[in-house]
């Protein structure tokens, strides 16, 4: 089975999974909650060599074990990959490398791994969510790498994985995916903020189109208010002013005090009501799923 066929099969199975698990295909996909809805026990613990493990029903499953040392974004992808193993009825599998860019040129992927990997992309990035996100982000301008980075933050996916998926969706011109994948997320963060951010921290851009949207962010992430004459009417617990950027727009940083979803209001010129955004902490999971946030 080649990758084209794997994506064709996985794309159809992801649509079925969204329907069966009650997933809203127009927005961020709560993959950890989906595991529970699918009847899969979720666990996370530090593992030095593995991204994750799927335990099939014959091996006292269904259950998944995630590496607690992964970033929230990588852990989400791993969870979706393991969910794919479950929904395709695969045998128990231990995954030690989930980056197709690293393995396509070298060792061959087994068919089950191709299906699970393709499923993760289609499950986390449904076409309607991609289209809705780009409509908010691009606002009539031509699609560029910064837009893709911002879309990745909206969907909780990696920049490289989002570029690949846009190529599968045929939303990129020939050759664009290859050239855009050479751009590092660090360079895009630097372009957005004018500053060097520590590894692992992300940038979320808030505009008027962000009104009534959710932002899923981890501790240390930066929120930029690209709104005319923006000002924050109040700072909820867990968000503090960030002064690490030379750009003129107001900016906030997510702190460890963010425990519950925070309602952020941004006053803007020409608006009678503020731009309202819900900021939700998305941190790597630890322990068993009974203690994980929804």
C-alpha positions in Angstrom: 0.0 0.0 0.0 1.4 3.4 -1.0 0.9 6.6 0.9 -1.8 7.9 -1.5 -3.9 4.8 -0.9 -3.3 5.0 2.9 -4.6 8.6 2.9 -7.6 7.8 0.8 -8.6 5.0 3.2 -7.7 6.9 6.3 -9.6 10.0 5.2 -12.8 8.1 4.8 -12.3 6.3 8.2 -11.7 9.7 9.9 -15.0 11.1 8.6 -16.8 8.0 10.1 -14.9 8.4 13.4 -15.9 12.1 13.6 -19.5 11.1 13.2 -19.4 8.1 15.5 -17.6 10.0 18.3 -19.6 13.2 18.0 -16.7 15.4 16.8 -17.4 18.9 15.5 -15.5 18.8 12.1 -15.4 22.6 11.9 -13.0 23.2 14.9 -10.2 21.9 17.1 -10.6 18.2 17.7 -10.4 17.0 21.3 -8.5 13.8 20.7 -8.0 12.8 24.3 -11.7 13.0 24.9 -12.3 11.0 21.7 -10.2 8.2 23.1 -12.6 7.9 26.1 -15.7 8.1 23.9 -14.2 5.3 21.8 -13.9 3.1 24.9 -10.1 3.3 24.9 -8.3 3.7 28.2 -5.7 6.5 28.1 -2.5 6.6 30.1 0.7 8.7 29.9 4.1 8.2 31.5 7.6 9.2 30.7 9.2 6.8 28.1 12.7 7.4 26.8 12.3 5.7 23.4 8.6 5.5 22.5 6.1 7.9 21.3 3.2 5.7 22.3 1.8 2.2 22.5 -1.5 0.8 21.4 -2.8 -2.3 23.3 -5.3 -4.3 21.3 -8.3 -6.0 23.0 -6.4 -9.4 22.9 -3.7 -7.8 25.0 -6.0 -6.5 27.8 -6.9 -3.4 25.8 -8.1 -1.4 24.2 -5.7 1.1 25.7 -3.1 3.6 24.7 0.1 4.6 26.6 1.5 8.0 25.6 4.9 9.4 26.3 4.4 12.1 29.0 7.6 13.8 28.0 6.2 14.8 24.6 5.0 18.3 23.8 1.2 18.8 23.9 1.2 18.9 20.0 3.2 15.8 19.5 1.3 14.0 22.2 -2.0 14.9 20.4 -0.7 13.5 17.2 0.5 10.3 18.9 -3.0 9.9 20.6 -4.7 10.2 17.2 -2.2 7.7 15.7 -3.0 5.2 18.4 -6.7 5.8 18.0 -6.3 5.0 14.4 -4.8 1.6 15.3 -7.8 0.9 17.4 -10.5 2.0 14.9 -8.8 0.0 12.1 -8.7 -3.1 14.4 -4.9 -3.4 14.4 -2.8 -5.6 16.6 -0.8 -4.2 19.6 1.7 -1.7 18.3 4.6 0.3 19.8 5.5 3.5 17.9 9.0 4.8 18.1 9.0 7.2 15.1 5.9 9.0 13.9 7.6 11.5 11.5 7.0 10.4 7.9 9.7 12.9 6.7 12.2 10.8 8.6 11.1 7.4 7.5 9.8 7.8 3.9 13.3 8.0 2.6 14.6 5.1 4.7 12.9 2.1 6.3 9.5 1.2 4.9 6.4 1.8 7.0 4.3 -1.3 7.6 0.8 -0.9 6.1 -0.8 -0.7 9.6 1.5 2.2 10.5 0.8 4.0 7.3 -2.9 3.8 7.9 -2.6 5.0 11.5 -0.3 7.8 10.6 -2.6 9.0 7.8 -5.6 8.7 10.0 -4.0 11.0 12.6 -3.7 13.8 10.1 -7.3 13.5 8.8 -8.7 13.1 12.3 -7.0 16.2 13.7 -7.3 18.3 10.6 -10.8 17.8 9.1 -11.3 19.6 5.8 -14.1 21.9 7.2 -11.9 22.9 10.2 -9.0 23.7 7.8 -11.2 25.7 5.6 -12.8 27.6 8.4 -9.4 28.3 10.0 -7.9 29.6 6.8 -10.9 31.8 6.2 -10.4 33.5 9.5 -6.6 33.7 9.2 -6.0 34.7 5.6 -8.9 37.2 5.3 -8.6 37.4 1.5 -4.8 37.4 1.3 -2.7 34.7 -0.4 -1.8 31.7 1.7 1.7 31.8 3.1 3.9 29.9 5.7 2.9 32.2 8.5 -0.8 31.5 7.8 0.0 27.8 8.0 1.8 28.2 11.3 -1.2 30.0 12.7 -3.6 27.4 11.4 -1.4 24.7 13.1 -1.9 26.5 16.4 -5.6 26.7 15.9 -5.8 22.9 15.2 -3.2 21.8 17.7 -1.0 20.2 15.1 2.7 20.6 14.0 3.7 23.1 11.4 5.3 20.4 9.2 2.3 18.1 9.6 -0.1 20.9 8.6 2.0 21.7 5.5 1.9 18.0 4.5 -1.9 17.8 5.1 -2.6 21.0 3.1 -0.7 19.3 0.2 -2.9 16.2 0.6 -6.0 18.5 0.5 -4.6 20.0 -2.7 -4.6 23.5 -1.2 -0.9 24.1 -2.2 0.7 24.7 -5.5 3.1 22.1 -6.8 6.4 22.3 -5.0 5.1 24.6 -2.2 5.0 21.9 0.4 8.7 21.0 -0.1 9.9 24.6 0.1 7.6 25.6 3.0 8.8 22.6 5.1 12.3 23.9 4.9 11.1 26.9 7.0 11.5 26.3 10.7 8.7 27.0 13.2 11.3 29.1 15.1 11.8 31.3 12.1 8.0 31.8 11.8 7.7 32.6 15.6 10.5 35.1 15.2 8.7 36.7 12.2 5.5 37.1 14.2 7.0 38.4 17.4 10.4 39.9 16.4 11.9 37.9 19.2 13.5 34.5 19.9 11.2 32.3 21.9 12.4 29.3 24.0 12.0 26.0 22.2 8.5 24.6 22.6 6.8 27.9 23.1 4.2 28.8 20.5 2.6 32.0 19.2 -1.2 32.5 18.9 -2.4 35.5 16.8 -5.7 37.0 17.9 -7.7 39.1 15.4 -11.2 40.4 15.2 -12.0 37.1 13.4 -11.0 35.3 16.6 -14.2 36.5 18.3 -15.9 33.7 20.2 -13.2 31.3 19.2 -11.1 29.1 21.5 -7.3 29.2 21.9 -5.6 26.1 23.1 -2.3 27.1 24.6 0.4 25.7 27.0 2.4 27.5 29.6 4.9 29.9 28.1 2.9 30.4 24.9 2.4 34.0 23.7 -0.9 35.6 22.6 -0.6 38.5 20.2 -3.6 40.9 19.8 -3.5 42.0 16.1 -6.6 44.2 16.6 -6.8 47.9 15.8 -6.0 50.0 18.9 -6.2 46.8 21.0 -6.3 46.8 24.8 -7.2 44.1 27.2 -10.2 45.1 29.3 -9.1 42.7 32.1 -6.5 40.0 32.6 -7.9 36.7 33.7 -5.9 34.6 36.2 -3.2 32.6 34.2 -2.5 35.4 31.7 0.1 38.1 32.2 1.5 40.9 30.0 4.4 39.8 27.9 7.1 42.4 27.1 9.5 40.2 25.2 8.6 41.5 21.8 9.6 44.7 19.9 6.2 44.7 18.0 3.7 47.3 19.0 0.6 45.0 19.5 -0.3 44.0 23.0 0.8 40.6 24.0 0.1 38.1 26.8 1.9 35.1 28.1 0.2 31.9 29.5 1.4 31.1 33.0 1.1 28.0 35.2 -1.8 29.7 37.0 -4.1 29.0 34.1 -6.1 26.1 35.4 -9.6 26.7 34.1 -10.7 28.2 30.7 -10.2 32.0 30.8 -12.4 34.5 29.1 -10.2 37.1 27.5 -11.8 40.4 26.2 -10.0 42.7 23.8 -11.3 46.2 23.2 -10.8 47.4 19.6 -11.3 50.6 17.7 -14.5 50.7 15.8 -16.2 47.9 17.8 -18.9 48.5 20.3 -18.3 45.2 21.9 -14.9 43.6 22.7 -13.4 40.6 20.9 -14.0 37.7 23.2 -11.7 34.7 23.2 -11.7 31.6 25.5 -8.1 30.5 26.4 -7.9 26.8 27.3 -4.7 25.3 28.7 -3.5 22.4 26.6 -0.6 20.7 28.4 0.9 17.2 28.0 -1.1 14.5 29.7 0.3 12.5 32.7 -1.1 9.6 34.6 -4.5 8.0 33.7 -7.3 9.6 31.7 -9.6 9.9 34.7 -7.5 12.9 35.8 -7.1 14.5 32.4 -8.9 17.7 31.6 -11.6 17.4 28.8 
